[in-house]
């Protein structure tokens, strides 16, 4: 069985764990729900970005999708396009939940049953993370934006479940995207109630 088939079967297992209502949930509805928090996400990113780069960018207003504007318009001609790493948060919780349960099981010395190794689950979850990131970035690069000045792309994971190993793997060898339009591309992760940002590409 090749790698693609293994990943496919693993994702089917994750989907089986989800409530039927969530499986049928339309992606458009999830995007609308995400849109409601874009202002807060943008402000959180700017706070971390300003701290890291000694800038003072500030949120001005939400972009107008009808006019083809990016998600957020900021001071000093900075424009920000936002997208979530995952649209289906329940699928993510199930995926990383398997990894965490395997970690816990590994610590249990009394557990002698044979299970799929934690590293296998981590590899599968890492691949899902990388695939999602690359898909988001490539899709956003196909769009045309009405803006003046710099244009940033922020891919946000606000669930706080993605493992550190997944981020390191993606940065070191999982990036498979073409960036034609964004001045900078950032990954924004929630960790212990706080956000951390990682630069993925800069022109």
N, CA and C atoms as an extended XYZ file, in Angstrom:
609
Properties=species:S:1:pos:R:3:atomname:S:1:resname:S:1:resid:I:1 pbc="F F F"
N         0.852       -1.202        0.000 N   UNK     1
C         0.000        0.000        0.000 CA  UNK     1
C         0.884        1.247        0.000 C   UNK     1
N         0.654        2.157       -0.960 N   UNK     2
C         1.517        3.328       -1.031 CA  UNK     2
C         1.120        4.386       -0.009 C   UNK     2
N         1.957        5.416        0.074 N   UNK     3
C         1.786        6.455        1.095 CA  UNK     3
C         0.460        7.180        0.953 C   UNK     3
N         0.056        7.499       -0.294 N   UNK     4
C        -1.188        8.238       -0.509 CA  UNK     4
C        -2.398        7.448       -0.029 C   UNK     4
N        -2.374        6.124       -0.270 N   UNK     5
C        -3.488        5.288        0.180 CA  UNK     5
C        -3.561        5.220        1.695 C   UNK     5
N        -2.392        5.167        2.335 N   UNK     6
C        -2.350        5.122        3.796 CA  UNK     6
C        -2.945        6.393        4.391 C   UNK     6
N        -2.536        7.554        3.838 N   UNK     7
C        -3.054        8.839        4.321 CA  UNK     7
C        -4.550        8.924        4.088 C   UNK     7
N        -5.004        8.439        2.913 N   UNK     8
C        -6.433        8.479        2.598 CA  UNK     8
C        -7.241        7.652        3.590 C   UNK     8
N        -6.774        6.431        3.871 N   UNK     9
C        -7.472        5.560        4.813 CA  UNK     9
C        -7.471        6.140        6.214 C   UNK     9
N        -6.367        6.783        6.576 N   UNK    10
C        -6.279        7.420        7.895 CA  UNK    10
C        -7.297        8.536        8.018 C   UNK    10
N        -7.454        9.316        6.938 N   UNK    11
C        -8.421       10.414        6.982 CA  UNK    11
C        -9.851        9.885        7.024 C   UNK    11
N       -10.094        8.757        6.372 N   UNK    12
C       -11.416        8.150        6.462 CA  UNK    12
C       -11.735        7.768        7.899 C   UNK    12
N       -10.717        7.279        8.610 N   UNK    13
C       -10.903        6.916       10.012 CA  UNK    13
C       -11.256        8.147       10.830 C   UNK    13
N       -10.599        9.265       10.539 N   UNK    14
C       -10.896       10.513       11.246 CA  UNK    14
C       -12.328       10.942       10.968 C   UNK    14
N       -12.725       10.884        9.687 N   UNK    15
C       -14.070       11.315        9.303 CA  UNK    15
C       -15.132       10.468        9.992 C   UNK    15
N       -14.856        9.169       10.147 N   UNK    16
C       -15.808        8.282       10.815 CA  UNK    16
C       -16.034        8.683       12.265 C   UNK    16
N       -15.060        9.380       12.851 N   UNK    17
C       -15.169        9.796       14.243 CA  UNK    17
C       -16.003       11.062       14.395 C   UNK    17
N       -16.324       11.730       13.276 N   UNK    18
C       -17.026       13.005       13.340 CA  UNK    18
C       -18.537       12.815       13.310 C   UNK    18
N       -19.271       13.726       13.979 N   UNK    19
C       -20.733       13.697       13.888 CA  UNK    19
C       -21.168       13.909       12.444 C   UNK    19
N       -22.249       13.251       12.011 N   UNK    20
C       -22.691       13.359       10.624 CA  UNK    20
C       -23.002       14.796       10.231 C   UNK    20
N       -23.505       15.558       11.165 N   UNK    21
C       -23.848       16.947       10.871 CA  UNK    21
C       -22.624       17.723       10.427 C   UNK    21
N       -21.472       17.436       11.062 N   UNK    22
C       -20.249       18.144       10.720 CA  UNK    22
C       -19.723       17.707        9.364 C   UNK    22
N       -19.905       16.441        9.024 N   UNK    23
C       -19.440       15.954        7.733 CA  UNK    23
C       -20.187       16.654        6.606 C   UNK    23
N       -21.467       16.900        6.825 N   UNK    24
C       -22.294       17.515        5.795 CA  UNK    24
C       -22.170       19.040        5.778 C   UNK    24
N       -21.487       19.577        6.755 N   UNK    25
C       -21.390       21.033        6.869 CA  UNK    25
C       -20.734       21.631        5.638 C   UNK    25
N       -21.329       22.646        5.074 N   UNK    26
C       -20.805       23.265        3.861 CA  UNK    26
C       -19.620       24.154        4.172 C   UNK    26
N       -18.587       24.086        3.312 N   UNK    27
C       -17.375       24.879        3.539 CA  UNK    27
C       -17.683       26.374        3.529 C   UNK    27
N       -18.630       26.793        2.701 N   UNK    28
C       -18.978       28.205        2.638 CA  UNK    28
C       -19.455       28.702        3.992 C   UNK    28
N       -20.248       27.902        4.689 N   UNK    29
C       -20.744       28.288        6.006 CA  UNK    29
C       -19.607       28.417        7.002 C   UNK    29
N       -18.622       27.536        6.899 N   UNK    30
C       -17.480       27.604        7.808 CA  UNK    30
C       -16.663       28.864        7.542 C   UNK    30
N       -16.556       29.244        6.271 N   UNK    31
C       -15.809       30.449        5.934 CA  UNK    31
C       -16.517       31.694        6.467 C   UNK    31
N       -17.841       31.706        6.414 N   UNK    32
C       -18.601       32.834        6.944 CA  UNK    32
C       -18.386       32.951        8.446 C   UNK    32
N       -18.411       31.809        9.141 N   UNK    33
C       -18.187       31.804       10.588 CA  UNK    33
C       -16.794       32.333       10.909 C   UNK    33
N       -15.814       31.924       10.113 N   UNK    34
C       -14.434       32.374       10.330 CA  UNK    34
C       -14.311       33.874       10.089 C   UNK    34
N       -15.069       34.384        9.117 N   UNK    35
C       -15.005       35.800        8.750 CA  UNK    35
C       -15.319       36.694        9.939 C   UNK    35
N       -16.184       36.240       10.829 N   UNK    36
C       -16.607       37.048       11.962 CA  UNK    36
C       -15.453       37.379       12.907 C   UNK    36
N       -14.433       36.550       12.938 N   UNK    37
C       -13.332       36.764       13.876 CA  UNK    37
C       -12.072       37.316       13.211 C   UNK    37
N       -12.160       37.677       11.934 N   UNK    38
C       -10.970       38.136       11.214 CA  UNK    38
C       -10.355       39.385       11.840 C   UNK    38
N       -11.199       40.287       12.312 N   UNK    39
C       -10.692       41.511       12.927 CA  UNK    39
C        -9.826       41.189       14.133 C   UNK    39
N       -10.302       40.290       14.999 N   UNK    40
C        -9.556       39.919       16.202 CA  UNK    40
C        -8.265       39.186       15.847 C   UNK    40
N        -8.334       38.329       14.829 N   UNK    41
C        -7.146       37.595       14.393 CA  UNK    41
C        -6.097       38.552       13.851 C   UNK    41
N        -6.544       39.511       13.061 N   UNK    42
C        -5.629       40.501       12.492 CA  UNK    42
C        -4.944       41.304       13.591 C   UNK    42
N        -5.707       41.727       14.574 N   UNK    43
C        -5.133       42.496       15.680 CA  UNK    43
C        -4.124       41.667       16.464 C   UNK    43
N        -4.437       40.399       16.670 N   UNK    44
C        -3.518       39.515       17.395 CA  UNK    44
C        -2.221       39.334       16.614 C   UNK    44
N        -2.336       39.192       15.290 N   UNK    45
C        -1.137       39.054       14.463 CA  UNK    45
C        -0.290       40.318       14.516 C   UNK    45
N        -0.930       41.474       14.362 N   UNK    46
C        -0.190       42.738       14.368 CA  UNK    46
C         0.547       42.947       15.685 C   UNK    46
N        -0.068       42.529       16.771 N   UNK    47
C         0.578       42.651       18.082 CA  UNK    47
C         1.883       41.864       18.110 C   UNK    47
N         1.842       40.622       17.624 N   UNK    48
C         3.046       39.785       17.608 CA  UNK    48
C         4.045       40.264       16.565 C   UNK    48
N         3.544       40.692       15.425 N   UNK    49
C         4.424       41.154       14.342 CA  UNK    49
C         5.159       42.426       14.743 C   UNK    49
N         4.425       43.370       15.329 N   UNK    50
C         5.043       44.623       15.768 CA  UNK    50
C         6.106       44.369       16.825 C   UNK    50
N         5.815       43.445       17.728 N   UNK    51
C         6.759       43.108       18.787 CA  UNK    51
C         8.039       42.499       18.204 C   UNK    51
N         7.870       41.637       17.221 N   UNK    52
C         9.005       40.931       16.621 CA  UNK    52
C         9.836       41.835       15.710 C   UNK    52
N         9.165       42.752       15.008 N   UNK    53
C         9.848       43.561       13.993 CA  UNK    53
C         9.961       45.047       14.337 C   UNK    53
N         9.520       45.409       15.547 N   UNK    54
C         9.599       46.793       16.010 CA  UNK    54
C         8.881       47.754       15.060 C   UNK    54
N         7.660       47.372       14.674 N   UNK    55
C         6.805       48.222       13.849 CA  UNK    55
C         5.613       48.695       14.670 C   UNK    55
N         4.760       49.482       14.035 N   UNK    56
C         3.573       49.968       14.737 CA  UNK    56
C         2.357       49.932       13.810 C   UNK    56
N         2.194       48.825       13.096 N   UNK    57
C         1.027       48.670       12.237 CA  UNK    57
C        -0.226       48.503       13.090 C   UNK    57
N        -1.340       49.067       12.584 N   UNK    58
C        -2.601       48.951       13.318 CA  UNK    58
C        -3.750       48.651       12.363 C   UNK    58
N        -4.716       47.936       12.895 N   UNK    59
C        -5.910       47.594       12.121 CA  UNK    59
C        -6.737       48.851       11.873 C   UNK    59
N        -7.198       49.029       10.625 N   UNK    60
C        -8.037       50.179       10.281 CA  UNK    60
C        -9.480       49.740       10.043 C   UNK    60
N        -9.645       48.752        9.168 N   UNK    61
C       -10.996       48.278        8.848 CA  UNK    61
C       -10.922       46.921        8.155 C   UNK    61
N       -12.062       46.268        8.085 N   UNK    62
C       -12.147       45.017        7.328 CA  UNK    62
C       -12.207       45.332        5.845 C   UNK    62
N       -11.621       44.463        5.033 N   UNK    63
C       -11.650       44.679        3.595 CA  UNK    63
C       -13.027       44.393        3.019 C   UNK    63
N       -13.295       44.979        1.862 N   UNK    64
C       -14.574       44.788        1.179 CA  UNK    64
C       -14.405       43.712        0.107 C   UNK    64
N       -14.963       42.522        0.315 N   UNK    65
C       -14.800       41.444       -0.669 CA  UNK    65
C       -15.423       41.764       -2.019 C   UNK    65
N       -16.465       42.587       -2.019 N   UNK    66
C       -17.111       42.964       -3.278 CA  UNK    66
C       -16.154       43.776       -4.142 C   UNK    66
N       -15.307       44.570       -3.487 N   UNK    67
C       -14.321       45.384       -4.197 CA  UNK    67
C       -13.022       44.623       -4.444 C   UNK    67
N       -12.975       43.373       -4.017 N   UNK    68
C       -11.770       42.576       -4.230 CA  UNK    68
C       -10.643       42.888       -3.266 C   UNK    68
N       -10.985       43.514       -2.132 N   UNK    69
C        -9.954       43.873       -1.161 CA  UNK    69
C        -9.553       42.670       -0.304 C   UNK    69
N        -8.336       42.702        0.249 N   UNK    70
C        -7.904       41.659        1.192 CA  UNK    70
C        -8.752       41.709        2.463 C   UNK    70
N        -8.542       40.752        3.351 N   UNK    71
C        -9.364       40.631        4.564 CA  UNK    71
C        -9.329       41.874        5.435 C   UNK    71
N        -8.121       42.453        5.615 N   UNK    72
C        -7.959       43.578        6.535 CA  UNK    72
C        -7.095       44.677        5.921 C   UNK    72
N        -7.505       45.901        6.182 N   UNK    73
C        -6.741       47.067        5.750 CA  UNK    73
C        -6.126       47.694        6.995 C   UNK    73
N        -4.811       47.925        6.950 N   UNK    74
C        -4.096       48.432        8.122 CA  UNK    74
C        -3.397       49.749        7.801 C   UNK    74
N        -2.777       50.326        8.810 N   UNK    75
C        -2.053       51.574        8.619 CA  UNK    75
C        -0.806       51.352        7.766 C   UNK    75
N        -0.251       52.445        7.266 N   UNK    76
C         0.995       52.437        6.493 CA  UNK    76
C         0.923       51.526        5.267 C   UNK    76
N        -0.263       51.517        4.626 N   UNK    77
C        -0.460       50.747        3.390 CA  UNK    77
C        -0.153       49.260        3.538 C   UNK    77
N        -0.461       48.702        4.691 N   UNK    78
C        -0.325       47.258        4.887 CA  UNK    78
C        -1.695       46.608        4.721 C   UNK    78
N        -1.742       45.598        3.881 N   UNK    79
C        -2.968       44.842        3.644 CA  UNK    79
C        -2.732       43.391        4.048 C   UNK    79
N        -3.730       42.781        4.672 N   UNK    80
C        -3.574       41.416        5.167 CA  UNK    80
C        -4.710       40.529        4.672 C   UNK    80
N        -4.334       39.423        4.058 N   UNK    81
C        -5.300       38.396        3.677 CA  UNK    81
C        -5.197       37.259        4.690 C   UNK    81
N        -6.334       36.855        5.245 N   UNK    82
C        -6.364       35.815        6.276 CA  UNK    82
C        -7.033       34.547        5.761 C   UNK    82
N        -6.547       33.423        6.242 N   UNK    83
C        -7.190       32.147        5.941 CA  UNK    83
C        -6.874       31.164        7.057 C   UNK    83
N        -7.797       30.281        7.404 N   UNK    84
C        -7.500       29.288        8.439 CA  UNK    84
C        -6.682       28.140        7.870 C   UNK    84
N        -5.868       27.515        8.703 N   UNK    85
C        -5.146       26.319        8.268 CA  UNK    85
C        -6.156       25.228        7.935 C   UNK    85
N        -7.140       25.061        8.817 N   UNK    86
C        -8.154       24.019        8.641 CA  UNK    86
C        -9.542       24.651        8.616 C   UNK    86
N       -10.399       24.169        7.738 N   UNK    87
C       -11.785       24.614        7.736 CA  UNK    87
C       -12.627       23.778        8.694 C   UNK    87
N       -12.315       22.496        8.789 N   UNK    88
C       -13.077       21.599        9.656 CA  UNK    88
C       -12.316       21.370       10.955 C   UNK    88
N       -12.640       22.138       11.968 N   UNK    89
C       -11.914       22.067       13.236 CA  UNK    89
C       -12.121       20.734       13.949 C   UNK    89
N       -13.275       20.129       13.769 N   UNK    90
C       -13.534       18.857       14.437 CA  UNK    90
C       -12.628       17.758       13.889 C   UNK    90
N       -12.339       17.820       12.589 N   UNK    91
C       -11.436       16.837       11.993 CA  UNK    91
C       -10.038       16.984       12.575 C   UNK    91
N        -9.629       18.239       12.782 N   UNK    92
C        -8.303       18.508       13.343 CA  UNK    92
C        -8.213       17.991       14.773 C   UNK    92
N        -9.250       18.266       15.550 N   UNK    93
C        -9.256       17.814       16.943 CA  UNK    93
C        -9.158       16.296       17.013 C   UNK    93
N        -9.842       15.618       16.106 N   UNK    94
C        -9.794       14.158       16.088 CA  UNK    94
C        -8.407       13.667       15.696 C   UNK    94
N        -7.813       14.321       14.683 N   UNK    95
C        -6.496       13.901       14.196 CA  UNK    95
C        -5.418       14.057       15.256 C   UNK    95
N        -5.319       15.260       15.821 N   UNK    96
C        -4.283       15.492       16.826 CA  UNK    96
C        -4.626       14.806       18.141 C   UNK    96
N        -5.929       14.531       18.341 N   UNK    97
C        -6.321       13.779       19.526 CA  UNK    97
C        -5.737       12.376       19.515 C   UNK    97
N        -5.665       11.765       18.323 N   UNK    98
C        -5.059       10.444       18.202 CA  UNK    98
C        -3.580       10.486       18.563 C   UNK    98
N        -2.904       11.543       18.107 N   UNK    99
C        -1.476       11.686       18.412 CA  UNK    99
C        -1.269       11.814       19.913 C   UNK    99
N        -2.076       12.656       20.544 N   UNK   100
C        -1.920       12.884       21.984 CA  UNK   100
C        -2.264       11.628       22.789 C   UNK   100
N        -3.263       10.886       22.329 N   UNK   101
C        -3.620        9.659       23.042 CA  UNK   101
C        -2.510        8.620       22.937 C   UNK   101
N        -1.820        8.596       21.789 N   UNK   102
C        -0.709        7.660       21.622 CA  UNK   102
C         0.472        8.053       22.500 C   UNK   102
N         0.668        9.343       22.683 N   UNK   103
C         1.731        9.805       23.585 CA  UNK   103
C         1.449        9.329       25.007 C   UNK   103
N         0.183        9.481       25.406 N   UNK   104
C        -0.209        9.072       26.750 CA  UNK   104
C        -0.085        7.561       26.905 C   UNK   104
N        -0.480        6.832       25.874 N   UNK   105
C        -0.427        5.373       25.907 CA  UNK   105
C         1.014        4.872       25.996 C   UNK   105
N         1.906        5.605       25.333 N   UNK   106
C         3.319        5.209       25.340 CA  UNK   106
C         3.907        5.308       26.743 C   UNK   106
N         3.398        6.253       27.527 N   UNK   107
C         3.900        6.443       28.886 CA  UNK   107
C         3.372        5.384       29.847 C   UNK   107
N         2.314        4.734       29.432 N   UNK   108
C         1.711        3.711       30.284 CA  UNK   108
C         2.477        2.395       30.133 C   UNK   108
N         3.327        2.087       31.061 N   UNK   109
C         4.186        0.899       30.973 CA  UNK   109
C         3.393       -0.400       31.074 C   UNK   109
N         2.178       -0.306       31.599 N   UNK   110
C         1.388       -1.523       31.779 CA  UNK   110
C         0.607       -1.891       30.521 C   UNK   110
N         0.638       -1.031       29.531 N   UNK   111
C        -0.108       -1.281       28.303 CA  UNK   111
C         0.756       -2.079       27.336 C   UNK   111
N         0.442       -3.341       27.166 N   UNK   112
C         1.243       -4.208       26.310 CA  UNK   112
C         0.553       -4.548       24.987 C   UNK   112
N        -0.573       -3.903       24.707 N   UNK   113
C        -1.290       -4.194       23.471 CA  UNK   113
C        -0.563       -3.577       22.285 C   UNK   113
N        -0.750       -4.187       21.134 N   UNK   114
C        -0.132       -3.658       19.924 CA  UNK   114
C        -1.043       -2.599       19.322 C   UNK   114
N        -0.488       -1.432       19.089 N   UNK   115
C        -1.240       -0.340       18.476 CA  UNK   115
C        -0.374        0.290       17.397 C   UNK   115
N        -1.009        1.024       16.537 N   UNK   116
C        -0.241        1.776       15.556 CA  UNK   116
C         0.672        2.725       16.301 C   UNK   116
N         1.912        2.774       15.922 N   UNK   117
C         2.899        3.584       16.627 CA  UNK   117
C         2.530        5.052       16.590 C   UNK   117
N         2.842        5.743       17.669 N   UNK   118
C         2.566        7.180       17.773 CA  UNK   118
C         3.233        7.959       16.658 C   UNK   118
N         4.417        7.501       16.241 N   UNK   119
C         5.132        8.192       15.168 CA  UNK   119
C         4.355        8.123       13.859 C   UNK   119
N         3.627        7.021       13.647 N   UNK   120
C         2.827        6.891       12.436 CA  UNK   120
C         1.675        7.887       12.440 C   UNK   120
N         0.997        8.003       13.597 N   UNK   121
C        -0.083        8.976       13.705 CA  UNK   121
C         0.457       10.392       13.539 C   UNK   121
N         1.620       10.656       14.116 N   UNK   122
C         2.216       11.980       14.003 CA  UNK   122
C         2.577       12.280       12.556 C   UNK   122
N         3.109       11.286       11.856 N   UNK   123
C         3.441       11.467       10.441 CA  UNK   123
C         2.199       11.784        9.627 C   UNK   123
N         1.101       11.072        9.896 N   UNK   124
C        -0.151       11.313        9.187 CA  UNK   124
C        -0.696       12.706        9.482 C   UNK   124
N        -0.668       13.093       10.754 N   UNK   125
C        -1.163       14.418       11.142 CA  UNK   125
C        -0.280       15.510       10.554 C   UNK   125
N         1.032       15.292       10.551 N   UNK   126
C         1.956       16.245        9.934 CA  UNK   126
C         1.627       16.444        8.464 C   UNK   126
N         1.345       15.335        7.784 N   UNK   127
C         1.051       15.415        6.354 CA  UNK   127
C        -0.228       16.192        6.102 C   UNK   127
N        -1.248       15.972        6.939 N   UNK   128
C        -2.484       16.721        6.806 CA  UNK   128
C        -2.234       18.212        7.010 C   UNK   128
N        -1.402       18.537        7.992 N   UNK   129
C        -1.050       19.923        8.286 CA  UNK   129
C        -0.341       20.555        7.093 C   UNK   129
N         0.650       19.863        6.537 N   UNK   130
C         1.415       20.380        5.397 CA  UNK   130
C         0.531       20.539        4.165 C   UNK   130
N        -0.296       19.538        3.909 N   UNK   131
C        -1.188       19.603        2.751 CA  UNK   131
C        -2.146       20.781        2.858 C   UNK   131
N        -2.689       20.999        4.056 N   UNK   132
C        -3.627       22.106        4.266 CA  UNK   132
C        -2.944       23.447        4.055 C   UNK   132
N        -1.741       23.594        4.620 N   UNK   133
C        -1.004       24.847        4.467 CA  UNK   133
C        -0.698       25.135        3.007 C   UNK   133
N        -0.153       24.162        2.309 N   UNK   134
C         0.206       24.356        0.904 CA  UNK   134
C        -1.011       24.667        0.044 C   UNK   134
N        -2.120       23.994        0.335 N   UNK   135
C        -3.350       24.243       -0.413 CA  UNK   135
C        -3.847       25.667       -0.198 C   UNK   135
N        -3.839       26.128        1.056 N   UNK   136
C        -4.297       27.490        1.343 CA  UNK   136
C        -3.430       28.521        0.608 C   UNK   136
N        -2.103       28.353        0.701 N   UNK   137
C        -1.191       29.331        0.103 CA  UNK   137
C        -1.323       29.353       -1.414 C   UNK   137
N        -1.355       28.196       -2.029 N   UNK   138
C        -1.477       28.134       -3.489 CA  UNK   138
C        -2.808       28.700       -3.968 C   UNK   138
N        -3.887       28.404       -3.242 N   UNK   139
C        -5.198       28.935       -3.621 CA  UNK   139
C        -5.238       30.453       -3.519 C   UNK   139
N        -4.652       30.993       -2.453 N   UNK   140
C        -4.644       32.444       -2.274 CA  UNK   140
C        -3.786       33.133       -3.329 C   UNK   140
N        -2.758       32.457       -3.819 N   UNK   141
C        -1.906       33.032       -4.857 CA  UNK   141
C        -2.597       33.099       -6.215 C   UNK   141
N        -3.690       32.393       -6.353 N   UNK   142
C        -4.435       32.415       -7.609 CA  UNK   142
C        -5.439       33.565       -7.665 C   UNK   142
N        -5.659       34.213       -6.535 N   UNK   143
C        -6.620       35.315       -6.480 CA  UNK   143
C        -5.978       36.641       -6.888 C   UNK   143
N        -6.814       37.586       -7.253 N   UNK   144
C        -6.352       38.942       -7.540 CA  UNK   144
C        -6.938       39.866       -6.478 C   UNK   144
N        -6.089       40.727       -5.929 N   UNK   145
C        -6.514       41.598       -4.839 CA  UNK   145
C        -6.427       43.062       -5.245 C   UNK   145
N        -7.415       43.807       -4.824 N   UNK   146
C        -7.437       45.247       -5.048 CA  UNK   146
C        -6.815       45.911       -3.827 C   UNK   146
N        -5.555       46.313       -3.937 N   UNK   147
C        -4.870       46.882       -2.775 CA  UNK   147
C        -3.757       47.825       -3.217 C   UNK   147
N        -3.314       48.640       -2.275 N   UNK   148
C        -2.176       49.531       -2.480 CA  UNK   148
C        -1.187       49.292       -1.357 C   UNK   148
N         0.076       49.051       -1.705 N   UNK   149
C         1.094       48.822       -0.683 CA  UNK   149
C         1.425       47.354       -0.508 C   UNK   149
N         1.855       46.989        0.695 N   UNK   150
C         2.259       45.613        0.980 CA  UNK   150
C         1.041       44.712        1.176 C   UNK   150
N         1.214       43.456        0.782 N   UNK   151
C         0.158       42.467        0.974 CA  UNK   151
C         0.744       41.251        1.685 C   UNK   151
N         0.239       40.975        2.883 N   UNK   152
C         0.669       39.818        3.674 CA  UNK   152
C        -0.404       38.731        3.606 C   UNK   152
N         0.035       37.489        3.692 N   UNK   153
C        -0.889       36.369        3.854 CA  UNK   153
C        -0.638       35.738        5.215 C   UNK   153
N        -1.701       35.597        5.996 N   UNK   154
C        -1.607       34.982        7.317 CA  UNK   154
C        -2.459       33.720        7.328 C   UNK   154
N        -1.823       32.579        7.600 N   UNK   155
C        -2.554       31.326        7.754 CA  UNK   155
C        -2.634       31.051        9.246 C   UNK   155
N        -3.850       30.991        9.758 N   UNK   156
C        -4.042       30.958       11.212 CA  UNK   156
C        -4.599       29.627       11.698 C   UNK   156
N        -3.984       29.113       12.754 N   UNK   157
C        -4.482       27.911       13.429 CA  UNK   157
C        -4.818       28.306       14.853 C   UNK   157
N        -6.091       28.563       15.100 N   UNK   158
C        -6.504       29.057       16.406 CA  UNK   158
C        -7.021       27.993       17.339 C   UNK   158
N        -6.715       26.734       17.037 N   UNK   159
C        -7.217       25.636       17.853 CA  UNK   159
C        -6.245       25.283       18.963 C   UNK   159
N        -4.959       25.460       18.693 N   UNK   160
C        -3.941       25.179       19.700 CA  UNK   160
C        -3.622       23.711       19.867 C   UNK   160
N        -3.854       22.902       18.823 N   UNK   161
C        -3.602       21.468       18.921 CA  UNK   161
C        -2.426       20.992       18.073 C   UNK   161
N        -2.046       21.769       17.077 N   UNK   162
C        -0.976       21.350       16.172 CA  UNK   162
C         0.334       21.180       16.926 C   UNK   162
N         0.975       20.044       16.718 N   UNK   163
C         2.216       19.735       17.416 CA  UNK   163
C         3.382       20.566       16.883 C   UNK   163
N         4.339       20.851       17.759 N   UNK   164
C         5.528       21.607       17.386 CA  UNK   164
C         6.295       20.899       16.280 C   UNK   164
N         6.311       19.561       16.323 N   UNK   165
C         7.018       18.790       15.294 CA  UNK   165
C         6.466       19.056       13.901 C   UNK   165
N         5.155       19.298       13.814 N   UNK   166
C         4.527       19.550       12.520 CA  UNK   166
C         5.006       20.868       11.929 C   UNK   166
N         5.118       21.882       12.775 N   UNK   167
C         5.590       23.191       12.321 CA  UNK   167
C         7.036       23.097       11.853 C   UNK   167
N         7.863       22.436       12.633 N   UNK   168
C         9.273       22.290       12.277 CA  UNK   168
C         9.433       21.500       10.983 C   UNK   168
N         8.642       20.448       10.839 N   UNK   169
C         8.712       19.638        9.625 CA  UNK   169
C         8.320       20.465        8.406 C   UNK   169
N         7.249       21.244        8.544 N   UNK   170
C         6.789       22.047        7.410 CA  UNK   170
C         7.836       23.077        7.001 C   UNK   170
N         8.381       23.790        7.963 N   UNK   171
C         9.369       24.829        7.670 CA  UNK   171
C        10.621       24.231        7.030 C   UNK   171
N        11.036       23.066        7.494 N   UNK   172
C        12.276       22.457        7.007 CA  UNK   172
C        12.126       21.710        5.690 C   UNK   172
N        10.996       21.038        5.487 N   UNK   173
C        10.885       20.241        4.265 CA  UNK   173
C         9.474       20.062        3.720 C   UNK   173
N         8.478       20.655        4.338 N   UNK   174
C         7.105       20.437        3.881 CA  UNK   174
C         6.537       21.517        2.979 C   UNK   174
N         7.277       22.610        2.783 N   UNK   175
C         6.759       23.725        1.982 CA  UNK   175
C         6.755       23.373        0.498 C   UNK   175
N         5.576       23.405       -0.090 N   UNK   176
C         5.431       23.149       -1.524 CA  UNK   176
C         4.403       24.120       -2.079 C   UNK   176
N         4.821       25.352       -2.242 N   UNK   177
C         3.917       26.371       -2.764 CA  UNK   177
C         4.689       27.364       -3.620 C   UNK   177
N         3.943       28.108       -4.413 N   UNK   178
C         4.526       29.163       -5.239 CA  UNK   178
C         3.940       30.488       -4.788 C   UNK   178
N         4.798       31.413       -4.402 N   UNK   179
C         4.344       32.724       -3.947 CA  UNK   179
C         4.658       33.771       -5.007 C   UNK   179
N         3.612       34.320       -5.604 N   UNK   180
C         3.788       35.321       -6.652 CA  UNK   180
C         3.367       36.722       -6.237 C   UNK   180
N         2.551       36.838       -5.203 N   UNK   181
C         1.937       38.141       -4.930 CA  UNK   181
C         2.120       38.665       -3.509 C   UNK   181
N         2.468       37.822       -2.563 N   UNK   182
C         2.520       38.269       -1.171 CA  UNK   182
C         3.923       38.710       -0.770 C   UNK   182
N         4.002       39.877       -0.136 N   UNK   183
C         5.295       40.377        0.350 CA  UNK   183
C         5.845       39.464        1.433 C   UNK   183
N         4.957       38.999        2.308 N   UNK   184
C         5.346       38.080        3.375 CA  UNK   184
C         4.203       37.092        3.623 C   UNK   184
N         4.571       35.862        3.965 N   UNK   185
C         3.590       34.837        4.330 CA  UNK   185
C         3.932       34.342        5.724 C   UNK   185
N         2.932       34.365        6.612 N   UNK   186
C         3.153       33.990        8.009 CA  UNK   186
C         2.187       32.896        8.439 C   UNK   186
N         2.686       32.023        9.286 N   UNK   187
C         1.854       31.033        9.965 CA  UNK   187
C         1.642       31.519       11.388 C   UNK   187
N         0.400       31.497       11.834 N   UNK   188
C         0.068       31.995       13.165 CA  UNK   188
C        -0.606       30.881       13.958 C   UNK   188
N         0.056       30.445       15.034 N   UNK   189
C        -0.439       29.330       15.838 CA  UNK   189
C        -0.796       29.773       17.242 C   UNK   189
N        -1.858       29.181       17.761 N   UNK   190
C        -2.214       29.424       19.154 CA  UNK   190
C        -1.512       28.384       20.022 C   UNK   190
N        -0.908       28.847       21.097 N   UNK   191
C        -0.205       27.936       21.998 CA  UNK   191
C        -0.375       28.421       23.428 C   UNK   191
N        -1.004       27.607       24.262 N   UNK   192
C        -1.225       27.935       25.675 CA  UNK   192
C        -1.892       29.297       25.843 C   UNK   192
N        -2.869       29.571       24.991 N   UNK   193
C        -3.615       30.815       25.103 CA  UNK   193
C        -2.957       32.013       24.459 C   UNK   193
N        -1.786       31.813       23.870 N   UNK   194
C        -1.074       32.904       23.213 CA  UNK   194
C        -0.789       32.529       21.765 C   UNK   194
N        -0.523       33.553       20.952 N   UNK   195
C        -0.214       33.303       19.553 CA  UNK   195
C         1.287       33.365       19.314 C   UNK   195
N         1.758       32.497       18.419 N   UNK   196
C         3.135       32.539       17.948 CA  UNK   196
C         3.095       32.648       16.431 C   UNK   196
N         4.001       33.435       15.860 N   UNK   197
C         4.013       33.604       14.412 CA  UNK   197
C         5.333       33.105       13.834 C   UNK   197
N         5.233       32.496       12.651 N   UNK   198
C         6.395       31.924       11.975 CA  UNK   198
C         6.424       32.426       10.536 C   UNK   198
N         7.542       33.004       10.119 N   UNK   199
C         7.681       33.491        8.749 CA  UNK   199
C         7.910       32.306        7.813 C   UNK   199
N         7.058       32.189        6.795 N   UNK   200
C         7.178       31.100        5.829 CA  UNK   200
C         7.818       31.551        4.527 C   UNK   200
N         7.615       32.816        4.164 N   UNK   201
C         8.195       33.319        2.916 CA  UNK   201
C         8.216       34.844        2.934 C   UNK   201
N         9.252       35.416        2.328 N   UNK   202
C         9.382       36.870        2.260 CA  UNK   202
C        10.036       37.242        0.951 C   UNK   202
N         9.445       38.229        0.267 N   UNK   203
C         9.994       38.675       -1.017 CA  UNK   203
C        10.934       39.841       -0.807 C   UNK   203
